[in-house]
Amino acid sequence: MVRYVVKRILLGALTLFVISVATFLLFFAVPNNPAEVICGNGKSCSQARIQMLEERFGLNDPIPVQYANYMKGIFVGRDIGAANDPRHCAAPCLGYSFRYDDEVTDIIGQALPVTLSIVIGAITFQVVFGVSIGMISALRRGTVFDRLAVGISLIGASTQVYFLGYILLILFVYETGFLPPPGYTPITENPLAWAGGLLLPWITLGFIFSAVYARLSRAQMIETLSEDFVRTARAKGLPKRQVYTRHALRAAITPIVTIAGLDLGAYLGGTVITETVFGMKGLGLFSIRAVEDLDMPIVMATVLLAALFVVVANLVVDLLYTVIDPRVKLG
């Protein structure tokens, strides 16, 4: 297993390297000069000021030199700015934001907890809710509950975040006041306020994407219940609960773990719509503004961070296979 993990880590590092190079080159393929975007269109935006900004952010260096300096900063830190007025950025240095003139690590450090809180709560809700509905539907196949669950799953799969999010805001916040307005409070300060402010984003994302888990878990459970090892367990006289949870559920949950791992990585880099609907200043919202402002340091940081989450999530899922299903061998 150690050899397999080392191999996957090296492959993941290569993947991140290729993504970083591609993102860096795509940024400089844009015809606009980032220094002119930073400077703006006012009277103060003279050619001398543009040159000063290019020197301050290192934009007048050749592209390979800029990339090498960026990667160097991640591992050992670097000095950014003019030679007579450098600013030291400690490792892992992701540069200084063109728009905010602040270290990207500090900006990411403020936005990432918001996105993590949304994603972890939403994916927990959708996995528990979706898998539970799917499993019960499989055990009661053909009943009213099964048909109702399938219908609700279709509704959830057809609904968009911006539609359901605004509906829930109007019903539960503006009209009835049943729930507090969405917002982020650090969990270390007030756990109840943290959960209350994130409840609507969790329900919105969880309900929409739980449809996939419900349909998949239902199909997998129906298929697993017809396997020989399940019939053998029943023939031995094992209790139904033990047959369903210890044997059938364990075998049926493998593809669900795969999707959950991929979703976790994808959501951490793609909660833009959810954060916009509920006014949450998370990683997705910062990444969109960075693209609009040609803020390359933030774009690079968010892309690499999202790619890192996907790589790590895939590795964790593969390792979980051996725990869930002992028949799986890593190699």
N, C-alpha and C positions, 0 to 999 in steps of 0.2 A: 504493500500500500504506500509506503514511503516513496518508493520510486515513482509510482503513479502520481502522487501529490506533487513531487518536485517537477515532474514533466509538465503537469498542468500549470504550475506556477510559472515556469519558463515560457510556456505557450501563451499564458495570459499576459506576461510582461511584453512579449513580442506583439501581441494584439494591441496593447496600449500604446506601444511605440509607433505602430503603423497608424493608429487613429490620431495620435498627436501630430505626426508629420502631415497627414492628410488635412487635418483641421487648420494647421498653421499655413499650409500652402493655399487652401481655399480662402482664408482670410485675406491674404495678399493678392488674390485674384480679383478682389473687388476693386473697381476703378477709382473709388473715392479715397482721398488721403485722410487717414485717421486724425492727423494733426489739424487739418482744416475742420473736421467735424467737431473736434474738441474746442477749437478756437471759436467756432460759430461764424455768423455772417455779419457781426456788428462792425463798427468803425475801428474798434480796437484790434481787429483781426488783421494785422499787417503781416507782410512777408517775414519781417524780423521775428515777430511773435510765433509764427508757424515754425520757423527754423529753431527757435528756442524750445518749443514743445517737442519737435522731432528729436532734438538732442536730449531733452529731459527724459523721454521715454525710450530712447535708443532706437527710434524709427529710421534714423539715417544710416544705420549699419546695414551691411548686406544681409539678406534673408537667412543664409546658413549661420551667420554669426549670431543673429537674433535668436534663432532656434537653439543653438548651442548654449547661449547665455541663459535662455529660459530653462532648459533641462538641467543646467548646472545649478540654478537657483533651487530647484526642487530637492536636490540631494545635499548640497553644501551651503546654499545661500549665495547671495551676490549683492553687489552695490549697484544701485539704479540711479540714473540722473547724470548731470554734467560732471566732468572731472573735478571741477572746483567746488561742487556742492553735491556730493554723492549721498544717497540715502541707503543705509544698509537694510537688507531684507533677509531675515534669518530663515534657515531651512525649516520646513519645506516652503520655499518662497514661490508663490504663484504670480508674482508681479504686482504692480500697482494699477489700480483701475484708472482708465483714462477719464471716465466720467466723474468718479467720486474722489479721485486722487488719494486713495487709501489702499492699504494692503488687501489683496484679494482674499487672503486667508482669514482676515478679520470679517470681511463681508460674507464669505461662505460660512464662517462660524456663527454668524447671526441668522442666516437664512436656512441653513441645513437642519437645525432642530425643528423648525416649523414643518418642513417637508417630511422629515423622518416621523414626526408625530402624526401627520395626516396619513402617511403611507402605512405605517405599522398598525395603527388602529383600524384603517379601512380594510387592509388585507386580512387581519384577524377576523373582523366581522364577516367578510365575504366568504372566507374559507369555512368558518364554523357554521354560518347560516346556510351557505350553499351546499356543503357536504351533508349536513343534517337533513335538509329537505330532500336531497337526492337519494340518500340512503333509505329514508322512510318511504319515499315514493317507490323505490325498488322492492321493498318488502311488502308494500300494499299496491302492487301493480294492478292497474285496471279499476281501482276504486275511485270514488269521488275525490279523495285527497290527492291521488296521483294525477288526475286530470287537472285539478285546480293548480297543483304545483307546477305542472308543465306549462299551463297558461300564464302563470305569474312569471315563470322563467322567460317566456317569449316576450312578455311586456318589458321585463328588465333589460333583456338583450337589445330591445328596440329603442330604449330611452337614452337620451343624451344627458351628459352631466349638466350642461348649462340650462336645460329645460327643467329637469327634476330639481336641481339646486335652487333655482329661483322659485319654483312652486313651494318647496319646503320652507324657504325663507319667508314667503308671504304668509303661509298658513301658520307656522309655528313660532315666528318671531314678530312679524309686523302686525298680524291680525289678532292672534290669541295671546302672544307673549308667553307661550308655554315653555319655550326654550330661550336661553340667553343668546344675544347676538354672537355670531361666530367671531372668534379672536384667539390669539395665542397668549397663554400665560405659562411661563416655565413651570414644569412639573415640580421642581424643587421648591418653588414659592408657594403654590397652592394646587395640590393635585385635583381637587374638585373643580376649580375654575379652569384648569387645563383640560379636563375631560368635557366639561360643559361647553367650552368654546369650540371644541373640535367635534362635538357630537353630530352636527349636521353634515359636515364634510365626510365623516365616517359612514353615516347612513346613506348618503348620496352615492359615494363610490362603492360602498359595500353592496347595496341593493342592485346596482346596475351590473356589476361584474360577478356577483354571486350566481347569476343565471348560468354562466359557463360552468361553474363548479357543480351546480345542481344537475344540469343535464349530463355532464361527464361522469359524475359519481353515480348517477342513476344507471347509466349504460354500463359502467364498469361493474357495479354491484350485481346487476342482472346477469351479466356474463359470468362473474365469479361464482354466483350461487349455483350455476349449472356445472361447475368443475367437479372432477372426481374426488378431490380431497375434501370438499365441502360435504358431498354425499356420504363419504366415509365417516366424517365427524358426526354427522347426523345418525348414521347407522350404529355408531358406538354408544349412542344415547347421551351425548353431551347436551347440556342445556342450550336452548336457542340463543340466549344472549352471548354465551361463550363462542358458539359457532359463528355468529354474525360479527362480533367485535374482534375476537382473537384470530380467527382464520379468514373469513370472507373480507372484512374491512381492511385487514392488513395487506391482503393481496391486491385489493382494488384501489388502494390509495396511492400506489406508485406514480401513475401518470398525473394525479392531482398534485403531488409534491413537485413534479417537474414544472407544471404550469405556475404554481405558487412561487417557486423560485425565480422563474423568468419574469413574472408579474412584479415581484418585489424589486428586481433590478430595473425594470422598465418604468415603474411608477416613480422611483426616486429621481428619474430624469425627465418625467413627463407629466407632472401634475399641474401644468400651466393653467388649464381651463378651470380646474377646481380652485386653485389659489386665486384666480381672477374673479370667479363668481362670488367667493366668500371673502374677498379682500384680504387674503393672507399673504404676507410678504415672505414667500418661500423661495426655494432655489429655482423653480420653474419660472416665476415672474421675473426674477433677476436675470435669468438667461435670455428671455425674450427682449427685455430692455437693452441688454448688452448687445444683442444682434442688431437692434435698431440703431444703437449709438456707435456701432463698430468698436465696441469695447473688447478688444481681443483678449486681454488677460482674463476677464470674467468668462468669455466664451470658451477659451481653452480650459479653464478650471472646471466649468460645469460639464463640458463634454467628457473630459478625462474622468471626472468623478462619477458620472453616469455610467461610463464604460467600465470603470472599476467595480461598481456595484453589480453590473451584469456578470462580469467575469467571476467575482467572488460568489455570487448567488449560484451560478452554474456549478462551481466546484463544490459548494456545500450540498447542493442537491444530489450530485453524483455520490458524495460520501454518505449521504443519508440512505441511499438505495441499499447499501449493505446492512444497515440497521433495520430497515423496514422489511426487506426480503433477503434472507440469508442465501438464497440461490444466486444472487448477483455477486460476481467476482470482479474486482477492479483489476485492470491490466492494460 
